[in-house]
């Protein structure tokens, strides 16, 4: 069974947790399937950053959140959105309901986490050198090629010998 739970990171007395999808039999700080978000309880107020798409994907696969992670998902509105998706609300209705919910709770819009990609190397502009103008060659007209059909040769049919 897959669970959504916290993985402790950080230093002594300065915990920071990753919210991860993990096999239920794995140890608390062991290998995980996928990181879903991050939770920092030391800031005031605490900081929760969850990738909404990943969380909804794992909840859709049947992952069971622990009590603390369930509370964090409820605080960010992901459980509310999942409930509306399960009840087949229209996409526009989900967005308007989530906007009203955030307004009433004074919660910020979720930050879309973009995957960082290494920046391309800077392009150094080479000096522009004008090439000499050369007249285009005259078009070549080719004569049509006629292909004669190949003669058909029939091979004689040989009967197979009788068996035993």
Buried (B, 14 or more C-beta within 10 A) or exposed (E): EBBBBBBEBEEEEEBBBBBBBBEEEBEEEEEBBBBBBBBBBEEEEEEBBBBBEBBBBBBEEEBBBBEBBBEBBEBBBBBBBBEBBEEEBEEEEBEEBBEEBBEEEEBEEBEEEEEEEEEEEEEEEEEEEEEEEEEEEEEEEEEEEEEEEEEEEEEEEEEEEEEE
